């Protein structure tokens, strides 16, 4: 059956058309993302909306959706994307969401809905223009907005800031009667409850119809379904897809291992099968890759600080390796976990919260390797002492480790990492990861409130404030986190097409921890300086910008923009691009920016 004609997806749309809001919880690889063009087509026929904006957490996922999943609909709709990446066919970049079908990052969507268009951020922050927020706003108000795994972005820094903005925008969309939908495979009931409370403040009694895809008609073998039902009442709609569930019954073998066993286990797999290795940090990913490239027939490394051209080549390498069924290792960071296609037959991953583990493991056994997994089973290795501090909430990781130990004590086959409902008994009692996820979040006691910040931002949206005022409100509400939502480009040597996109906050943090990197890699700036190369209609020049500890995110960004544009204005030339030049010795095509042999 064509995935877009599955009954649960059709029911999901029916609820959306009737209530102007709906949600679907379906397993990874079920086909939720490719259903968006169908939603758009039906929404137009019903007069529900004219466009569709598909919102995802990561830039990597925008690339995959735009190029692989939406491209087939170019004859029917105008297709666009918005992220800082320049994708092949970049004429379709749509920062104001003016195309019929747009894939965008959660942070780009958040800025646009708050009336600060990403295409004009530099003008607004240096107070040269109020921007054209109404253009992006009208695109949003005449579209259906689909939030695809938006909760995956919850965490520290950027993640908490952007999700708070997204929650406020969901409440505002509900207030303005703009249709929107939520798609997920890994949302615990605690996070669903937070969203429901947000929306209930707008419409009481609230109806958030939610379709939950199970094997049985009542989801009787799903502990999570019971929790959802208690939150939603008669708005909870279990829908059976027995045929799909029966095709996705794999023998998952889950093993907890120590860091010092990683290379040994990886080598045993990668010499005969494709292996996916996910580390929580770039340094550990680089270190792992260097060890495995000497032991595996072939290996590649992909993370957020790899250049755009190299990244494209690495993804092509992965696709070809998997299509040919060749053995080897794919080493990555979390950029892969929310939907980038990097199928493999086995995975080794650092410990992380249970929902993040499920997203990572969900990359396995999809189209290219499904048959192999059904025949041989799937091996999952979780590094229980892998680094996670500063990346994930320690309470969630601790509770995840405890529950994994408990459920795996009887058998390595006790956990099913794809199905939402506990599989039928087959000799070994098996549990859906969703049961463990519910227990983890209940035990960890992590709050996803931020109610005061969300209400403040929602109120600001309803006041229709100018972009400069909105920017100040965001700065005061979200404080230092905004520095991590500002992106800058690094260009290694003269290879401007191979730029690296980094968060300004992360770059400053790296410079603070490793000041030697400043002199070695970033144009030899003075203390407390950043050097930008500015390309103008009259040539290029390097601009030195003073930054200092304690600057607010907005002041920091404003200082950078004003310094860059002041010189161009004085010389009456137009700016075509600007970036931070990265010394060639500080970039390696295999390992990316900073983490090559030249920088320790």
C-alpha positions as CSV (number, residue, x, y, z in Angstrom):
1,X,0.0,0.0,0.0
2,X,1.2,3.5,-0.8
3,X,2.2,5.1,2.5
4,X,0.1,8.3,1.7
5,X,-3.1,6.2,1.5
6,X,-2.8,4.5,4.9
7,X,-5.9,4.9,6.9
8,X,-4.3,6.5,10.0
9,X,-2.8,9.3,7.9
10,X,-6.1,9.9,6.2
11,X,-7.8,10.0,9.6
12,X,-5.1,12.4,10.7
13,X,-6.0,14.8,7.9
14,X,-9.7,14.5,8.4
15,X,-9.3,15.6,12.0
16,X,-7.1,18.5,10.8
17,X,-9.8,19.7,8.3
18,X,-12.6,19.5,10.9
19,X,-10.8,20.9,14.0
20,X,-8.0,23.0,12.3
21,X,-5.6,21.2,14.6
22,X,-4.5,17.6,14.8
23,X,-1.7,15.3,15.8
24,X,-0.4,11.9,14.8
25,X,1.9,9.5,16.7
26,X,3.3,6.9,14.3
27,X,6.5,4.8,14.3
28,X,9.7,6.0,12.6
29,X,9.6,5.2,8.9
30,X,5.8,5.2,8.8
31,X,5.6,7.8,6.1
32,X,4.5,10.9,8.0
33,X,6.8,13.4,6.2
34,X,5.8,12.4,2.7
35,X,2.2,12.9,3.6
36,X,2.6,16.7,3.7
37,X,2.0,17.1,0.0
38,X,-1.2,15.1,0.3
39,X,-2.3,17.4,3.2
40,X,-1.6,20.5,1.0
41,X,-3.5,19.1,-1.9
42,X,-6.6,18.2,0.2
43,X,-6.4,21.4,2.2
44,X,-6.6,23.4,-1.0
45,X,-9.6,21.5,-2.2
46,X,-11.3,22.0,1.1
47,X,-10.4,25.7,1.3
48,X,-8.5,25.1,4.5
49,X,-5.3,26.7,3.4
50,X,-3.3,27.6,0.3
51,X,0.2,26.6,1.3
52,X,2.0,24.2,3.7
53,X,5.0,24.9,5.8
54,X,6.8,21.8,7.1
55,X,8.8,22.6,10.2
56,X,11.7,20.4,11.3
57,X,14.4,20.7,14.0
58,X,17.6,20.4,12.0
59,X,19.1,21.9,8.8
60,X,20.2,18.4,7.8
61,X,16.6,17.3,7.8
62,X,15.4,20.2,5.6
63,X,18.0,19.1,3.0
64,X,16.7,15.6,3.0
65,X,13.0,16.5,2.8
66,X,13.5,19.2,0.2
67,X,15.7,17.2,-2.1
68,X,14.4,13.7,-1.7
69,X,10.8,13.8,-0.5
70,X,9.2,17.0,-1.9
71,X,11.1,17.2,-5.2
72,X,8.8,14.7,-6.9
73,X,5.9,17.2,-6.5
74,X,7.6,20.1,-8.4
75,X,5.2,19.6,-11.3
76,X,2.2,20.1,-9.0
77,X,3.4,22.7,-6.5
78,X,6.1,25.3,-6.2
79,X,8.6,23.8,-3.8
80,X,10.9,25.8,-1.5
81,X,13.1,25.6,1.5
82,X,14.6,27.8,4.2
83,X,17.8,27.1,6.1
84,X,21.2,28.7,6.0
85,X,22.5,25.9,3.8
86,X,22.6,26.6,0.0
87,X,21.0,23.5,-1.4
88,X,21.3,22.2,-5.0
89,X,18.6,24.0,-6.9
90,X,19.0,26.9,-4.5
91,X,16.7,29.1,-6.6
92,X,14.0,27.5,-4.5
93,X,15.2,29.1,-1.3
94,X,12.1,30.8,0.2
95,X,13.0,32.8,3.3
96,X,9.5,34.5,3.4
97,X,7.8,31.1,2.8
98,X,6.3,32.2,-0.5
99,X,6.3,28.8,-2.2
100,X,3.3,26.4,-2.0
101,X,5.2,23.7,-0.2
102,X,8.1,24.8,2.1
103,X,10.5,22.8,4.3
104,X,12.1,24.9,7.0
105,X,14.1,24.7,10.2
106,X,12.3,25.4,13.5
107,X,14.5,28.4,14.2
108,X,13.8,30.0,10.8
109,X,10.1,29.4,11.3
110,X,10.2,30.9,14.8
111,X,12.0,34.1,13.7
112,X,9.5,34.6,10.8
113,X,6.4,34.0,13.0
114,X,7.7,36.6,15.4
115,X,7.9,39.2,12.6
116,X,11.7,39.1,12.3
117,X,12.3,37.7,8.8
118,X,15.5,35.6,8.6
119,X,16.3,37.2,5.3
120,X,16.4,40.7,6.9
121,X,17.7,39.8,10.4
122,X,20.9,41.9,9.8
123,X,18.9,45.0,8.8
124,X,16.6,44.7,11.8
125,X,19.3,44.0,14.4
126,X,21.3,47.1,13.3
127,X,18.1,49.1,13.2
128,X,18.4,49.9,9.5
129,X,14.9,48.6,8.6
130,X,11.9,47.1,10.3
131,X,11.9,44.4,7.7
132,X,9.0,42.9,5.9
133,X,7.5,40.7,8.6
134,X,4.0,41.0,7.2
135,X,5.1,39.1,4.0
136,X,6.2,36.0,6.0
137,X,3.3,36.5,8.3
138,X,0.7,36.3,5.5
139,X,2.4,33.2,4.2
140,X,2.0,31.6,7.6
141,X,-1.6,32.7,8.1
142,X,-2.6,31.3,4.7
143,X,-0.8,28.0,5.2
144,X,-1.1,24.8,7.2
145,X,1.9,24.5,9.5
146,X,3.2,21.0,10.2
147,X,5.5,20.6,13.2
148,X,7.6,17.4,12.5
149,X,9.3,16.1,15.7
150,X,9.6,19.7,17.0
151,X,9.9,18.4,20.6
152,X,13.3,16.7,19.7
153,X,14.8,20.2,20.0
154,X,14.0,20.5,23.7
155,X,17.2,20.7,25.8
156,X,19.6,23.5,26.7
157,X,20.6,26.7,25.0
158,X,19.2,27.1,21.5
159,X,17.0,24.1,21.9
160,X,15.1,25.4,24.9
161,X,14.8,28.9,23.4
162,X,13.5,27.8,20.0
163,X,11.0,25.3,21.5
164,X,9.7,28.0,23.8
165,X,9.2,30.2,20.7
166,X,7.5,27.3,18.9
167,X,5.1,26.6,21.7
168,X,4.1,30.3,21.8
169,X,3.5,30.2,18.1
170,X,1.4,27.1,18.3
171,X,-0.8,28.8,20.9
172,X,-0.9,31.9,18.7
173,X,-1.9,29.9,15.6
174,X,-4.7,28.3,17.6
175,X,-5.8,31.8,18.7
176,X,-5.8,33.0,15.1
177,X,-7.5,29.8,13.8
178,X,-4.6,29.0,11.5
179,X,-4.5,25.2,10.9
180,X,-1.5,23.3,12.2
181,X,-0.5,19.7,12.9
182,X,2.0,17.8,15.0
183,X,3.8,14.7,13.8
184,X,5.9,12.6,16.1
185,X,7.2,9.1,16.8
186,X,8.9,9.8,20.2
187,X,6.9,12.4,22.2
188,X,6.4,11.3,25.8
189,X,3.1,12.1,27.5
190,X,4.8,14.7,29.7
191,X,5.6,16.9,26.7
192,X,2.2,16.3,25.1
193,X,0.6,17.5,28.3
194,X,2.7,20.7,28.2
195,X,1.4,21.5,24.7
196,X,-2.1,20.6,25.6
197,X,-2.0,23.0,28.6
198,X,-0.6,25.7,26.3
199,X,-3.5,25.3,23.9
200,X,-6.1,24.9,26.6
201,X,-5.4,28.5,27.6
202,X,-6.7,29.5,24.2
203,X,-9.6,27.2,23.7
204,X,-11.4,25.6,26.6
205,X,-12.7,23.0,26.2
206,X,-9.8,22.1,24.0
207,X,-10.0,19.5,21.2
208,X,-6.6,18.3,20.1
209,X,-7.6,15.2,18.1
210,X,-4.6,12.8,18.1
211,X,-4.3,9.7,15.9
212,X,-2.2,7.0,17.5
213,X,-1.1,4.1,15.2
214,X,-1.2,0.7,16.8
215,X,-1.4,-2.9,15.8
216,X,-4.6,-3.5,17.7
217,X,-7.8,-1.4,17.4
218,X,-7.6,-0.2,21.0
219,X,-3.8,0.0,21.5
220,X,-4.3,-2.3,24.4
221,X,-0.6,-3.3,24.6
222,X,0.7,0.3,24.7
223,X,1.4,1.9,28.1
224,X,2.0,5.2,26.4
225,X,-1.4,5.1,24.7
226,X,-3.0,4.8,28.1
227,X,-1.2,7.9,29.2
228,X,-2.2,9.8,26.1
229,X,-5.8,8.7,26.6
230,X,-5.9,10.1,30.1
231,X,-4.7,13.5,28.9
232,X,-6.9,13.8,25.8
233,X,-10.0,11.9,26.7
234,X,-12.3,11.4,23.7
235,X,-9.9,13.3,21.5
236,X,-7.6,10.3,21.6
237,X,-8.1,8.1,18.5
238,X,-6.3,4.8,18.2
239,X,-6.2,3.5,14.7
240,X,-5.0,0.0,13.8
241,X,-2.5,-0.8,11.0
242,X,-1.9,-4.5,11.6
243,X,-0.4,-5.1,8.1
244,X,2.3,-2.5,8.6
245,X,3.1,-3.6,12.2
246,X,3.4,-7.3,11.1
247,X,5.9,-6.3,8.5
248,X,8.0,-4.4,11.0
249,X,8.6,-7.1,13.6
250,X,12.4,-7.4,13.9
251,X,14.5,-9.2,16.4
252,X,16.2,-6.3,18.2
253,X,19.3,-7.2,20.3
254,X,20.3,-4.4,22.7
255,X,23.6,-4.5,24.5
256,X,25.0,-2.1,27.1
257,X,28.8,-1.7,26.6
258,X,31.6,0.4,28.0
259,X,33.5,3.0,26.0
260,X,36.7,0.8,25.9
261,X,34.8,-1.9,24.0
262,X,33.5,0.4,21.2
263,X,36.3,-0.2,18.7
264,X,36.3,-3.9,19.3
265,X,32.6,-4.3,18.7
266,X,32.6,-1.8,15.8
267,X,35.4,-3.7,14.0
268,X,33.6,-7.0,14.3
269,X,30.5,-5.5,12.5
270,X,31.9,-3.0,10.0
271,X,34.0,-5.6,8.2
272,X,30.9,-7.5,7.1
273,X,28.0,-5.1,7.4
274,X,27.1,-1.4,7.3
275,X,27.4,0.1,10.8
276,X,26.2,3.4,12.1
277,X,28.1,5.0,15.1
278,X,26.6,8.0,16.8
279,X,28.6,10.0,19.4
280,X,27.2,12.9,21.4
281,X,30.1,15.3,20.7
282,X,32.2,16.2,17.7
283,X,35.6,15.5,19.4
284,X,34.5,11.9,20.4
285,X,33.1,11.4,16.9
286,X,36.3,12.5,15.3
287,X,38.4,10.3,17.6
288,X,36.1,7.3,16.8
289,X,36.3,7.9,13.1
290,X,40.1,8.0,13.1
291,X,40.3,4.6,14.8
292,X,37.7,2.9,12.6
293,X,38.9,4.2,9.3
294,X,42.0,2.0,9.8
295,X,39.9,-1.1,10.7
296,X,36.8,-0.9,8.5
297,X,36.8,-1.5,4.7
298,X,35.5,2.1,4.3
299,X,34.4,4.8,6.7
300,X,33.1,8.4,6.7
301,X,32.4,11.0,9.3
302,X,29.6,13.5,9.3
303,X,28.8,16.3,11.9
304,X,27.6,19.9,12.1
305,X,31.1,21.4,11.5
306,X,31.7,19.7,8.2
307,X,31.7,22.0,5.1
308,X,28.6,22.1,2.8
309,X,30.4,20.6,-0.2
310,X,32.1,17.9,1.8
311,X,28.8,17.1,3.6
312,X,27.1,16.6,0.2
313,X,29.9,14.3,-0.9
314,X,29.7,12.3,2.4
315,X,26.0,11.8,2.1
316,X,26.5,10.6,-1.5
317,X,29.2,8.2,-0.3
318,X,26.8,6.9,2.4
319,X,24.0,6.4,-0.2
320,X,26.2,4.5,-2.6
321,X,27.6,2.3,0.1
322,X,24.2,1.3,1.3
323,X,22.7,0.9,-2.1
324,X,25.5,-1.5,-3.0
325,X,25.1,-3.3,0.4
326,X,28.8,-2.8,1.2
327,X,30.4,-3.1,4.6
328,X,31.7,-0.1,6.4
329,X,31.2,2.5,9.1
330,X,29.2,5.8,9.2
331,X,30.3,7.9,12.2
332,X,28.1,10.8,13.1
333,X,26.8,13.1,15.8
334,X,23.1,13.9,16.5
335,X,22.7,15.6,13.1
336,X,21.5,12.2,11.9
337,X,19.0,11.3,14.5
338,X,15.8,13.1,13.5
339,X,15.5,11.9,9.9
340,X,18.7,12.0,7.8
341,X,18.7,8.8,5.8
342,X,21.8,6.8,6.8
343,X,20.4,3.3,7.1
344,X,22.6,0.6,8.4
345,X,22.3,-3.0,9.8
346,X,23.6,-2.2,13.3
347,X,24.2,0.8,15.5
348,X,26.6,1.8,18.3
349,X,25.5,5.0,20.1
350,X,26.4,7.0,23.1
351,X,23.8,7.0,25.9
352,X,21.2,9.7,25.6
353,X,17.6,10.2,26.7
354,X,15.4,7.4,25.6
355,X,13.6,9.4,23.0
356,X,16.9,10.4,21.4
357,X,18.0,6.8,21.3
358,X,14.8,5.8,19.6
359,X,15.3,8.5,17.0
360,X,18.9,7.3,16.3
361,X,17.9,3.6,16.2
362,X,15.0,4.6,14.0
363,X,17.5,5.3,11.2
364,X,18.0,1.5,10.9
365,X,16.0,-1.0,8.9
366,X,14.2,1.4,6.6
367,X,13.8,1.0,2.8
368,X,17.3,-0.2,1.9
369,X,18.0,-2.6,4.8
370,X,14.5,-3.6,5.9
371,X,14.8,-7.1,4.4
372,X,18.3,-7.7,5.9
373,X,17.0,-6.7,9.3
374,X,14.0,-9.0,9.1
375,X,16.2,-11.9,8.1
376,X,19.2,-11.4,10.5
377,X,17.8,-9.2,13.3
378,X,19.3,-5.9,14.5
379,X,22.1,-5.2,16.9
380,X,22.0,-2.1,19.1
381,X,25.0,-1.2,21.3
382,X,24.6,1.6,23.8
383,X,27.8,3.0,25.4
384,X,26.6,3.4,29.0
385,X,29.6,5.6,30.0
386,X,29.6,7.7,26.8
387,X,29.9,11.5,27.4
388,X,26.6,13.4,27.7
389,X,27.1,16.1,30.3
390,X,26.4,19.5,28.9
391,X,24.5,17.9,26.0
392,X,21.5,16.3,27.7
393,X,19.6,16.5,30.9
394,X,21.5,14.3,33.5
395,X,18.2,13.2,35.1
396,X,16.8,11.9,31.9
397,X,20.0,10.1,31.0
398,X,20.3,8.6,34.5
399,X,16.7,7.3,34.4
400,X,17.2,6.0,30.9
401,X,20.3,4.0,32.0
402,X,18.5,2.6,35.0
403,X,15.4,1.5,33.0
404,X,17.5,0.0,30.2
405,X,19.4,-2.1,32.7
406,X,16.2,-3.3,34.3
407,X,14.5,-4.3,31.0
408,X,17.6,-5.9,29.5
409,X,18.4,-7.9,32.6
410,X,16.3,-10.9,31.4
411,X,17.1,-10.8,27.7
412,X,18.9,-8.6,25.1
413,X,15.8,-9.0,23.0
414,X,13.4,-7.4,25.5
415,X,13.1,-4.0,23.8
416,X,11.5,-3.1,20.4
417,X,12.9,0.1,19.2
418,X,10.3,0.9,16.5
419,X,6.8,-0.3,17.4
420,X,4.6,1.9,19.7
421,X,2.7,-1.1,21.1
422,X,4.4,-4.1,22.8
423,X,4.9,-6.8,20.2
424,X,3.0,-10.1,20.5
425,X,4.8,-12.6,22.6
426,X,7.2,-14.7,20.6
427,X,9.0,-16.7,23.3
428,X,10.6,-13.6,24.9
429,X,8.5,-10.9,26.6
430,X,9.2,-7.8,24.6
431,X,8.3,-4.1,25.3
432,X,8.0,-1.1,23.1
433,X,10.5,1.6,23.8
434,X,7.5,3.9,24.5
435,X,6.7,2.0,27.7
436,X,10.3,2.7,28.9
437,X,10.1,6.3,27.7
438,X,7.0,6.9,29.9
439,X,8.7,5.4,32.9
440,X,11.9,7.4,32.4
441,X,10.1,10.8,32.2
442,X,7.9,10.0,35.1
443,X,10.9,9.0,37.3
444,X,13.2,11.9,36.1
445,X,10.6,14.5,37.0
446,X,11.8,16.9,34.3
447,X,9.5,19.9,33.8
448,X,8.9,21.3,30.3
449,X,7.1,24.3,31.6
450,X,8.6,27.7,30.7
451,X,5.0,28.9,31.1
452,X,5.9,32.5,31.9
453,X,8.2,32.9,28.9
454,X,5.7,31.2,26.6
455,X,2.8,33.4,27.8
456,X,5.0,36.5,27.4
457,X,5.9,35.6,23.9
458,X,2.4,34.7,23.0
459,X,1.1,38.0,24.3
460,X,3.8,39.8,22.3
461,X,2.6,38.0,19.1
462,X,-1.0,39.2,19.7
463,X,0.1,42.9,20.0
464,X,1.5,43.1,16.5
465,X,4.7,44.9,17.6
466,X,7.4,46.3,15.2
467,X,10.3,43.9,14.6
468,X,12.7,45.9,16.7
469,X,10.5,45.8,19.7
470,X,9.8,42.1,19.2
471,X,13.6,41.5,19.1
472,X,14.1,43.3,22.4
473,X,11.3,41.2,24.0
474,X,12.8,38.0,22.7
475,X,16.2,39.1,24.1
476,X,14.8,39.8,27.6
477,X,12.7,36.7,27.7
478,X,15.2,34.2,26.4
479,X,18.3,35.9,27.6
480,X,21.7,34.4,26.6
481,X,20.1,31.6,24.6
482,X,19.6,33.8,21.6
483,X,23.4,33.9,20.9
484,X,23.1,30.3,19.9
485,X,20.3,31.0,17.4
486,X,22.5,33.4,15.5
487,X,24.4,31.6,12.8
488,X,27.6,32.7,11.1
489,X,29.6,31.2,8.2
490,X,33.2,30.0,8.3
491,X,35.0,29.6,5.0
492,X,38.1,27.4,4.9
493,X,40.8,29.0,2.7
494,X,39.3,30.2,-0.6
495,X,36.7,27.5,-0.8
496,X,33.6,29.6,-0.4
497,X,31.2,26.8,-1.6
498,X,32.4,24.6,1.3
499,X,31.3,26.9,4.1
500,X,30.6,25.7,7.6
501,X,27.6,27.1,9.4
502,X,28.1,27.5,13.2
503,X,26.2,29.0,16.0
504,X,27.8,32.2,17.2
505,X,27.4,31.2,20.8
506,X,29.2,27.9,20.2
507,X,32.0,29.6,18.3
508,X,32.6,32.1,21.1
509,X,32.5,29.3,23.7
510,X,35.2,27.4,21.7
511,X,37.3,30.5,21.5
512,X,37.0,31.0,25.3
513,X,38.0,27.5,26.1
514,X,40.8,27.3,23.4
515,X,42.2,30.8,22.9
516,X,45.1,29.2,20.9
517,X,42.5,28.4,18.2
518,X,42.0,32.2,17.7
519,X,45.5,32.9,16.6
520,X,45.9,29.7,14.6
521,X,42.6,29.5,12.7
522,X,40.6,32.8,12.6
523,X,42.7,35.4,10.9
524,X,44.9,36.2,13.9
525,X,42.5,38.6,15.6
526,X,43.5,40.5,18.7
527,X,42.2,39.6,22.1
528,X,38.4,40.0,22.2
529,X,38.1,40.3,18.4
530,X,36.5,38.5,15.6
531,X,37.7,39.0,12.0
532,X,35.0,39.0,9.2
533,X,35.8,39.0,5.5
534,X,33.3,41.3,3.8
535,X,32.6,40.8,0.0
536,X,31.2,43.9,-1.6
537,X,30.5,45.3,-5.1
538,X,33.8,47.1,-4.7
539,X,36.0,44.2,-3.7
540,X,36.7,42.7,-0.3
541,X,38.1,43.7,3.1
542,X,38.6,42.3,6.5
543,X,36.7,43.9,9.3
544,X,37.7,43.5,13.0
545,X,34.9,43.5,15.5
546,X,35.5,43.9,19.2
547,X,33.4,41.6,21.4
548,X,33.6,41.2,25.1
549,X,32.4,38.9,27.8
550,X,29.0,40.0,29.2
551,X,27.6,41.4,26.0
552,X,23.9,40.6,25.6
553,X,23.2,38.4,22.5
554,X,21.4,41.2,20.7
555,X,24.1,43.8,21.5
556,X,26.7,41.3,20.3
557,X,24.9,40.6,17.0
558,X,24.1,44.3,16.6
559,X,27.8,45.3,17.1
560,X,28.9,42.7,14.5
561,X,26.4,43.9,11.9
562,X,27.0,47.6,12.4
563,X,30.7,47.2,12.1
564,X,30.3,45.1,8.9
565,X,27.8,47.5,7.2
566,X,29.4,50.7,8.4
567,X,32.4,50.4,6.1
568,X,30.3,49.4,3.1
569,X,28.0,52.4,3.7
570,X,30.9,54.8,4.0
571,X,32.4,53.6,0.7
572,X,29.0,53.5,-0.9
573,X,29.2,49.8,-2.0
574,X,26.8,47.0,-1.5
575,X,27.5,43.9,0.6
576,X,27.3,40.6,-1.3
577,X,28.4,38.3,1.5
578,X,30.4,38.1,4.7
579,X,32.0,35.3,6.7
580,X,34.7,34.5,9.1
581,X,37.8,33.2,7.2
582,X,39.1,29.9,8.5
583,X,42.8,29.0,7.9
584,X,43.2,26.0,5.5
585,X,45.4,24.3,8.1
586,X,42.4,24.3,10.5
587,X,40.1,22.5,8.2
588,X,40.3,18.9,7.1
589,X,38.0,17.4,4.4
590,X,37.6,14.2,6.5
591,X,37.1,15.6,10.0
592,X,35.8,19.2,9.4
593,X,36.6,22.5,11.1
594,X,39.1,22.7,14.0
595,X,39.3,19.0,14.7
596,X,42.2,18.1,12.3
597,X,45.8,17.4,13.4
598,X,46.6,21.1,13.3
599,X,44.4,21.9,16.3
600,X,44.5,19.9,19.5
